[in-house]
């Protein structure tokens, strides 16, 4: 991991990393080693969140860390579960609804957004929106000139 | 980028701009009119008032992002152009994801460019049932004409259609449903389909390339990174606004006060009532009447490769069911955003997304009767809540059924639904499962970019926050020019309605001031 100042405490970051590893896609061609990039990209969102959410997010991560006892009746912590166990737990928490479900929904959205938009993943998916941008900007300029 | 020719929208001049994020200390400014917000309503009114000779100052909470800086990366563009990095939510059952622009040009920078007129039955309802004079179809027609000149409305060229467009049209026609060619505010779209992240080609004629630079060139001023907290009063007369400069992340910097005898709020249907509520106005109707025009997605998975990212955005809609309050459209959504809306994590998400290039995403938008509300939270920021009533829930299920039917008719071999307890249908024979679904179970994934009605116009103050010209009841010098004033849900994309109503109301304010109205002034 890089050394620059990060918006989360080491403990909160550890929880987020455990959730990321469980949520990020695997199989079907999605085995790119991009977790560090995904985490860095997720962290870039935090300063842009509204203040209440910025404050609540780290607290929510700690709640998620300790909630397996309530959600899946297991006396353990999220960051000590295997990725498969964590995924099962997060799916149950999502179905739980309420603030915990909303938090999982948010973490899931951040992980999937930043994973699937990673250039290496897009290349695997054969999606070249960026290349098309350059091509069509020039194409439109030519059309307007002609 | 190659060094070849570039579109004219890459060379727009923005004179008279003060970047609030770069200002140290406090500032006090003055103008004849201060316009809060630079989206469809605010930019239109600013250009209109300036053309009538007023000294106009526009305030925008977001930054000025030039067309040539727009990319196709949603992780970057959402942070730059969207309020709260796109994380806003309307609370209720079900909760509704909400997105709006926070940048010069407002939500016109990130919308799909749909430019529909308000349906005639809606205008007739406003004129006849609600008693709002000169809002009927005939009275509004010149304003729609002018709005379309401002927006440069045209349909897509056929060479921009992708395979998703053809399939959408084929599906509708197979069912005997007519399709409507969507009028869009664009100048020779080339079909990049990046509308929701800012149009890098410049084809979409959003306010940051039309009315904002037009007003600036005419002598108006603009302060970016200026967050308005409240209106300043002398008795019941608005005499200006007060707020803070903010940085790109929204952190407060110096204080800002603008003195102006005319205050125009155009901060959108969430933040305009927020400013009113923070301004010690106690009128009961402020914040009430929220309509959200929610949409629900259905994703068809096809055997053939569609490459949904190749081809234009929503060249057609199905308006066949508009009298039922149901509109059906389609969109290409970037992989990261679509994955967040589809079910599953880990391998399940991977399985779905491995089929991305075989997906056609369609959506139903429903005209909601249920009224939600905007209130101030403990942090004094506005939050929204709306729980859809039974009639809206039924309309939503009907819309989802029709949308899934269209996708099957187009050849989908499976359709993913927005219901957590009914995530997919395997064939057309399963469509009745949608109507039969237990409404109390599971959750429904909804989102919207079309909120309205939170300071609605009404013939008397007991029924709305503003009068028939968008002036706030019980005040002087305070008017509203955004979707807040729309008296009811309109059932279509609201951009053109907002602009037409802003033009109509601006003429009324100018007449009330004794200022010559500017026929066609914005065109």
Interface residues (C-beta under 8 A of the other chain):
Chain A: X22 X23 X24 X25 X26 X27 X28 X29 X30 X41 X44 X45 X47 X48 X49 X50 X51 X52 X53 X83 X87 X90 X91 X95 X97 X102 X106 X108 X109 X112 X113 X114 X115 X116 X117 X121 X122 X125 X126 X127 X129 X130 X132 X133 X134 X136 X137 X138 X139 X140 X141 X142 X143 X144 X145
Chain B: X1 X2 X4 X5 X6 X7 X8 X10 X71 X72 X73 X74 X75 X79 X84 X85 X87 X89 X95 X187 X188 X190 X191 X192 X194 X200 X201 X202 X203 X249 X250 X309 X310 X334 X335 X336 X337 X339 X340 X345 X346 X347 X349 X350 X351 X353 X354 X356 X357 X377 X379 X381 X420 X443
